[in-house]
Amino acid sequence: MVNISNCTSYVIKIGSFAICSMNIAVITDYTKAFIKSPITFKEGVYISIEDNNGDLYTTNRQAVVGWYNPATQTFEVTNINAGFTVLLIGRI
């Protein structure tokens, strides 16, 4: 992972689906971060980001999520700062 100082992941598997919650802290605020999923999802992963402390709202910024790459298990996010939570839901 790039620009990540800390990450804690929780994975729940239900049949051929998985839900992954990741609590992440970044090194440098408001720059691009590359994140690797702890499990391999197939194509079509739902990704959601939640700002943990509301700083994005006060600075009038919007978090941006890139596409999930199943070959490398990675996706990128931008306009994030401090800590945030990522939710991934998809087929495994």
C-alpha positions in Angstrom: 0.0 0.0 0.0 1.2 3.5 -0.7 0.6 6.5 1.6 -0.9 4.3 4.4 0.5 4.5 7.9 -1.9 2.0 9.6 -4.7 -0.4 8.5 -7.0 -2.7 10.4 -9.2 -5.1 8.4 -12.3 -7.2 9.3 -13.6 -9.8 6.9 -16.9 -11.6 6.9 -17.5 -14.4 4.4 -21.0 -15.6 3.5 -21.0 -18.3 0.9 -19.4 -16.8 -2.3 -19.6 -13.2 -1.0 -17.4 -11.3 1.4 -17.7 -8.0 3.3 -14.5 -6.3 4.3 -14.3 -3.2 6.5 -10.9 -1.4 6.6 -10.0 1.3 9.1 -7.1 3.2 7.5 -4.8 6.1 8.4 -2.9 8.0 5.7 0.6 9.5 5.9 0.1 12.6 3.8 -3.3 14.3 3.7 -5.3 15.0 0.5 -2.9 13.0 -1.8 -3.5 9.7 -3.7 -3.3 6.5 -1.7 -3.2 3.0 -3.1 -4.9 0.4 -1.0 -4.6 -3.4 -1.3 -7.6 -5.6 -0.2 -6.8 -8.3 2.3 -8.9 -10.8 0.2 -9.2 -11.3 -3.5 -12.5 -10.2 -4.9 -13.8 -10.9 -8.4 -14.8 -8.0 -10.6 -17.7 -5.7 -9.6 -16.7 -4.8 -6.1 -18.8 -2.2 -4.2 -16.5 0.3 -2.5 -17.6 3.0 0.0 -15.5 5.5 2.0 -16.5 7.2 5.2 -14.5 10.1 6.7 -14.0 9.3 10.4 -13.7 12.8 11.7 -15.7 15.1 9.3 -12.6 17.0 8.0 -13.6 16.5 4.4 -17.0 18.2 5.0 -15.4 21.3 6.7 -12.8 21.7 3.9 -15.5 21.2 1.2 -13.7 18.2 -0.4 -15.1 15.0 -1.8 -13.4 11.6 -1.5 -12.8 9.9 -4.8 -12.5 6.1 -5.3 -10.9 4.5 -8.3 -11.8 1.1 -9.8 -10.9 -2.1 -8.0 -8.3 -4.1 -9.9 -8.9 -7.9 -9.3 -5.5 -8.8 -10.7 -3.5 -6.8 -8.1 -6.3 -6.6 -5.4 -5.8 -2.8 -5.3 -7.8 0.4 -5.7 -6.9 4.0 -5.2 -8.5 6.9 -3.3 -7.8 10.6 -3.4 -8.9 13.7 -1.3 -8.7 11.8 2.0 -7.0 12.8 5.2 -6.2 11.4 8.6 -8.4 8.4 9.2 -11.2 6.9 7.2 -13.2 3.7 6.8 -13.5 1.6 3.6 -16.3 -0.9 3.0 -15.9 -3.5 0.3 -18.6 -5.9 -0.7 -18.2 -8.5 -3.5 -17.9 -12.0 -4.8 -14.9 -14.1 -3.9 
